[in-house]
Amino acid sequence: MSAVQPTDRRTEAEQGARPAGFIGLQPNLNAGSGFLTLFYKEMLRFWKVGFQTVAAPVVTAVLYLLIFAHVLEGRVTVYETVPYTAFLIPGLMMMSMLQNAFANSSSSLMQSRVTGNLVFMLLPPLTHWEFFWAYVLAAIVRALFVGLGIYAVSLFFAEPRFAEPLWMLVFAVLGSGIMGVLGLIAGIWAEKFDQMAAFQNFLIVPATFLSGVFYSVHSLPPFWQAVSHWNPIFYTIDGFRYGFFGVADVSPWHSLAVVAGTFVLVASFALRLLSTGYKLRY
């Protein structure tokens, strides 16, 4: 006679449950579902107000293009074979992409904190990796939509060629990723909207404007050329522009090393903040 095996009377949901918290330490039977849900929420958040999050940055970039292209076309020569208007388009695309990637992750986290619904994202058993990638990937997607919108409208002004499309994609994704991570860091650190505004106005905006969007750094005095080379955003824009024209102020491989290294650095810092629950759980 066979022995009676003990039965586990817990429900399937109870057996598969793991302690709620920000950092899941036990295996998840539905691995990735939390990440996909949070990613979908972040995508839906900016898409529902697309006129503000996508269309408005496109209009702003077009205004820059109208003013600078009209005033400086024919008066400024950056690369011998590239008209100034065409030179301007990649810079405006990348500047807008970077600023909107930062705005997406930072504003989302800040609004969740202020409205008090951040707790609903901390209670589910999400790992810090899932939390990180949901916010950063959503920021990258928004940035790419903005960049595509600016490029589509810019075709009425010039027709920049794609010399190295793969380089364009790499720098667009990495650059937007850096800003998405910085937005996440700012959203974790800032406790009020004025702190967030200070982070953006005194760090992000100067770093993007003074990175070769409207000019080549070779046209600057030696001192300011050296200063520009300490700005990682410069390498993002210069590498992205290389994808358009096949020429740049710095080797694309050098730019790639700097941009990739910057992404790893800021991502490691953000993941550390998330794993410890800094200003989120405590």
NORWO-V197523 format. One record per residue. N is the residue number from 1. RES is the residue in one letter. PHI is phi in radians with two decimals (NA if undefined). OMEGA is omega in whole degrees, 0 to 359 (NA if undefined). Layout:
# NORWO-V197523
n=N res=RES phi=PHI omega=OMEGA
n=N res=RES phi=PHI omega=OMEGA
This chain:
# NORWO-V197523
n=1 res=M phi=NA omega=184
n=2 res=S phi=-1.35 omega=179
n=3 res=A phi=-1.26 omega=179
n=4 res=V phi=-1.37 omega=180
n=5 res=Q phi=-1.38 omega=179
n=6 res=P phi=-1.14 omega=181
n=7 res=T phi=-1.83 omega=177
n=8 res=D phi=-1.68 omega=186
n=9 res=R phi=-1.47 omega=177
n=10 res=R phi=-1.22 omega=177
n=11 res=T phi=-1.24 omega=180
n=12 res=E phi=-1.04 omega=180
n=13 res=A phi=-1.12 omega=180
n=14 res=E phi=-1.20 omega=180
n=15 res=Q phi=-1.16 omega=183
n=16 res=G phi=-1.57 omega=184
n=17 res=A phi=-1.29 omega=174
n=18 res=R phi=-2.35 omega=184
n=19 res=P phi=-1.01 omega=178
n=20 res=A phi=-1.25 omega=179
n=21 res=G phi=2.88 omega=184
n=22 res=F phi=-1.31 omega=183
n=23 res=I phi=-1.97 omega=178
n=24 res=G phi=-1.38 omega=182
n=25 res=L phi=-1.88 omega=181
n=26 res=Q phi=-1.88 omega=184
n=27 res=P phi=-1.10 omega=181
n=28 res=N phi=-1.85 omega=181
n=29 res=L phi=-1.17 omega=178
n=30 res=N phi=-1.97 omega=186
n=31 res=A phi=-1.02 omega=177
n=32 res=G phi=1.61 omega=183
n=33 res=S phi=-1.16 omega=178
n=34 res=G phi=-1.14 omega=177
n=35 res=F phi=-1.05 omega=182
n=36 res=L phi=-1.11 omega=179
n=37 res=T phi=-1.15 omega=180
n=38 res=L phi=-1.17 omega=177
n=39 res=F phi=-1.09 omega=178
n=40 res=Y phi=-1.09 omega=178
n=41 res=K phi=-1.07 omega=180
n=42 res=E phi=-1.19 omega=177
n=43 res=M phi=-1.13 omega=181
n=44 res=L phi=-1.11 omega=182
n=45 res=R phi=-1.03 omega=181
n=46 res=F phi=-1.45 omega=182
n=47 res=W phi=-1.27 omega=180
n=48 res=K phi=-1.13 omega=178
n=49 res=V phi=-2.09 omega=185
n=50 res=G phi=-1.06 omega=178
n=51 res=F phi=-1.11 omega=179
n=52 res=Q phi=-1.44 omega=189
n=53 res=T phi=-1.57 omega=182
n=54 res=V phi=-2.09 omega=184
n=55 res=A phi=-1.18 omega=182
n=56 res=A phi=-1.07 omega=176
n=57 res=P phi=-1.07 omega=177
n=58 res=V phi=-1.13 omega=179
n=59 res=V phi=-1.09 omega=179
n=60 res=T phi=-1.05 omega=179
n=61 res=A phi=-1.12 omega=179
n=62 res=V phi=-1.14 omega=177
n=63 res=L phi=-1.10 omega=174
n=64 res=Y phi=-1.00 omega=183
n=65 res=L phi=-1.13 omega=179
n=66 res=L phi=-1.08 omega=185
n=67 res=I phi=-1.24 omega=185
n=68 res=F phi=-1.21 omega=180
n=69 res=A phi=-1.16 omega=181
n=70 res=H phi=-1.19 omega=185
n=71 res=V phi=-1.39 omega=191
n=72 res=L phi=-1.85 omega=179
n=73 res=E phi=-1.06 omega=181
n=74 res=G phi=1.53 omega=180
n=75 res=R phi=-1.80 omega=182
n=76 res=V phi=-2.12 omega=176
n=77 res=T phi=-2.06 omega=181
n=78 res=V phi=-1.77 omega=173
n=79 res=Y phi=-1.97 omega=188
n=80 res=E phi=-1.01 omega=185
n=81 res=T phi=-1.72 omega=185
n=82 res=V phi=-2.09 omega=174
n=83 res=P phi=-1.09 omega=184
n=84 res=Y phi=-1.10 omega=179
n=85 res=T phi=-1.07 omega=178
n=86 res=A phi=-1.13 omega=178
n=87 res=F phi=-1.08 omega=185
n=88 res=L phi=-1.25 omega=188
n=89 res=I phi=-1.04 omega=179
n=90 res=P phi=-1.06 omega=179
n=91 res=G phi=-1.11 omega=179
n=92 res=L phi=-1.16 omega=177
n=93 res=M phi=-1.04 omega=184
n=94 res=M phi=-1.20 omega=179
n=95 res=M phi=-1.04 omega=180
n=96 res=S phi=-1.16 omega=179
n=97 res=M phi=-1.10 omega=181
n=98 res=L phi=-1.13 omega=182
n=99 res=Q phi=-1.13 omega=181
n=100 res=N phi=-1.35 omega=174
n=101 res=A phi=-1.11 omega=177
n=102 res=F phi=-1.09 omega=183
n=103 res=A phi=-1.10 omega=185
n=104 res=N phi=-1.13 omega=183
n=105 res=S phi=-1.28 omega=183
n=106 res=S phi=-1.20 omega=182
n=107 res=S phi=-1.19 omega=180
n=108 res=S phi=-1.10 omega=181
n=109 res=L phi=-1.18 omega=181
n=110 res=M phi=-1.17 omega=179
n=111 res=Q phi=-1.13 omega=177
n=112 res=S phi=-1.11 omega=179
n=113 res=R phi=-1.18 omega=185
n=114 res=V phi=-1.20 omega=181
n=115 res=T phi=-1.39 omega=175
n=116 res=G phi=1.49 omega=179
n=117 res=N phi=-1.71 omega=178
n=118 res=L phi=-1.10 omega=181
n=119 res=V phi=-1.05 omega=181
n=120 res=F phi=-1.26 omega=175
n=121 res=M phi=-1.67 omega=179
n=122 res=L phi=-1.58 omega=181
n=123 res=L phi=-1.24 omega=180
n=124 res=P phi=-1.09 omega=182
n=125 res=P phi=-1.34 omega=177
n=126 res=L phi=-1.58 omega=172
n=127 res=T phi=-1.38 omega=178
n=128 res=H phi=-1.14 omega=176
n=129 res=W phi=-1.16 omega=179
n=130 res=E phi=-1.12 omega=178
n=131 res=F phi=-1.03 omega=181
n=132 res=F phi=-1.05 omega=186
n=133 res=W phi=-1.23 omega=177
n=134 res=A phi=-1.09 omega=180
n=135 res=Y phi=-1.24 omega=185
n=136 res=V phi=-1.21 omega=180
n=137 res=L phi=-1.15 omega=176
n=138 res=A phi=-1.11 omega=177
n=139 res=A phi=-1.12 omega=178
n=140 res=I phi=-1.13 omega=180
n=141 res=V phi=-1.09 omega=178
n=142 res=R phi=-1.05 omega=180
n=143 res=A phi=-1.05 omega=180
n=144 res=L phi=-1.15 omega=176
n=145 res=F phi=-1.07 omega=179
n=146 res=V phi=-1.09 omega=180
n=147 res=G phi=-1.06 omega=179
n=148 res=L phi=-1.13 omega=178
n=149 res=G phi=-1.11 omega=179
n=150 res=I phi=-1.14 omega=180
n=151 res=Y phi=-1.10 omega=181
n=152 res=A phi=-1.07 omega=180
n=153 res=V phi=-1.25 omega=183
n=154 res=S phi=-1.17 omega=179
n=155 res=L phi=-1.12 omega=176
n=156 res=F phi=-1.31 omega=183
n=157 res=F phi=-1.84 omega=181
n=158 res=A phi=-2.77 omega=179
n=159 res=E phi=-2.31 omega=181
n=160 res=P phi=-1.14 omega=182
n=161 res=R phi=-1.47 omega=176
n=162 res=F phi=-1.85 omega=180
n=163 res=A phi=-1.33 omega=183
n=164 res=E phi=-2.40 omega=185
n=165 res=P phi=-1.03 omega=182
n=166 res=L phi=-1.13 omega=177
n=167 res=W phi=-1.09 omega=178
n=168 res=M phi=-1.01 omega=183
n=169 res=L phi=-1.12 omega=182
n=170 res=V phi=-1.07 omega=182
n=171 res=F phi=-1.25 omega=177
n=172 res=A phi=-1.11 omega=182
n=173 res=V phi=-1.23 omega=181
n=174 res=L phi=-1.16 omega=179
n=175 res=G phi=-1.09 omega=178
n=176 res=S phi=-1.12 omega=178
n=177 res=G phi=-1.11 omega=178
n=178 res=I phi=-1.02 omega=182
n=179 res=M phi=-1.24 omega=175
n=180 res=G phi=-1.09 omega=178
n=181 res=V phi=-1.19 omega=178
n=182 res=L phi=-1.08 omega=176
n=183 res=G phi=-1.11 omega=177
n=184 res=L phi=-1.13 omega=178
n=185 res=I phi=-1.09 omega=179
n=186 res=A phi=-1.11 omega=179
n=187 res=G phi=-1.14 omega=177
n=188 res=I phi=-1.26 omega=185
n=189 res=W phi=-1.31 omega=187
n=190 res=A phi=-1.25 omega=177
n=191 res=E phi=-1.90 omega=180
n=192 res=K phi=-2.39 omega=182
n=193 res=F phi=-1.15 omega=180
n=194 res=D phi=-1.22 omega=175
n=195 res=Q phi=-1.18 omega=176
n=196 res=M phi=-1.11 omega=179
n=197 res=A phi=-1.11 omega=178
n=198 res=A phi=-1.12 omega=178
n=199 res=F phi=-1.03 omega=183
n=200 res=Q phi=-1.30 omega=186
n=201 res=N phi=-1.31 omega=184
n=202 res=F phi=-1.77 omega=180
n=203 res=L phi=-2.19 omega=187
n=204 res=I phi=-1.23 omega=183
n=205 res=V phi=-1.09 omega=177
n=206 res=P phi=-1.06 omega=181
n=207 res=A phi=-1.11 omega=180
n=208 res=T phi=-1.42 omega=181
n=209 res=F phi=-1.20 omega=184
n=210 res=L phi=-1.70 omega=183
n=211 res=S phi=-2.28 omega=177
n=212 res=G phi=1.57 omega=178
n=213 res=V phi=-1.15 omega=186
n=214 res=F phi=-1.82 omega=185
n=215 res=Y phi=-2.72 omega=171
n=216 res=S phi=-1.64 omega=181
n=217 res=V phi=-1.13 omega=178
n=218 res=H phi=-1.16 omega=179
n=219 res=S phi=-1.47 omega=181
n=220 res=L phi=-1.55 omega=172
n=221 res=P phi=-1.05 omega=184
n=222 res=P phi=-0.92 omega=181
n=223 res=F phi=-1.08 omega=183
n=224 res=W phi=-1.30 omega=171
n=225 res=Q phi=-1.10 omega=180
n=226 res=A phi=-1.12 omega=178
n=227 res=V phi=-1.11 omega=180
n=228 res=S phi=-1.07 omega=182
n=229 res=H phi=-1.25 omega=174
n=230 res=W phi=-1.59 omega=181
n=231 res=N phi=-1.67 omega=182
n=232 res=P phi=-1.10 omega=179
n=233 res=I phi=-1.18 omega=176
n=234 res=F phi=-1.01 omega=181
n=235 res=Y phi=-1.19 omega=177
n=236 res=T phi=-1.13 omega=182
n=237 res=I phi=-1.23 omega=181
n=238 res=D phi=-1.15 omega=178
n=239 res=G phi=-1.17 omega=178
n=240 res=F phi=-1.12 omega=179
n=241 res=R phi=-1.16 omega=176
n=242 res=Y phi=-1.05 omega=178
n=243 res=G phi=-1.09 omega=178
n=244 res=F phi=-1.41 omega=193
n=245 res=F phi=-1.93 omega=182
n=246 res=G phi=1.34 omega=176
n=247 res=V phi=-2.30 omega=182
n=248 res=A phi=-2.76 omega=178
n=249 res=D phi=-1.36 omega=182
n=250 res=V phi=-2.34 omega=176
n=251 res=S phi=-0.96 omega=180
n=252 res=P phi=-1.07 omega=178
n=253 res=W phi=-1.20 omega=175
n=254 res=H phi=-1.11 omega=179
n=255 res=S phi=-1.07 omega=180
n=256 res=L phi=-1.09 omega=180
n=257 res=A phi=-1.09 omega=181
n=258 res=V phi=-1.17 omega=183
n=259 res=V phi=-1.16 omega=179
n=260 res=A phi=-1.11 omega=178
n=261 res=G phi=-1.11 omega=178
n=262 res=T phi=-1.12 omega=179
n=263 res=F phi=-1.08 omega=180
n=264 res=V phi=-1.07 omega=182
n=265 res=L phi=-1.12 omega=183
n=266 res=V phi=-1.22 omega=178
n=267 res=A phi=-1.15 omega=179
n=268 res=S phi=-1.09 omega=179
n=269 res=F phi=-1.15 omega=180
n=270 res=A phi=-1.11 omega=179
n=271 res=L phi=-1.12 omega=177
n=272 res=R phi=-1.13 omega=178
n=273 res=L phi=-1.08 omega=181
n=274 res=L phi=-1.18 omega=182
n=275 res=S phi=-1.18 omega=179
n=276 res=T phi=-1.57 omega=181
n=277 res=G phi=1.29 omega=184
n=278 res=Y phi=-0.99 omega=178
n=279 res=K phi=1.06 omega=177
n=280 res=L phi=-1.91 omega=180
n=281 res=R phi=-1.77 omega=186
n=282 res=Y phi=-2.20 omega=NA
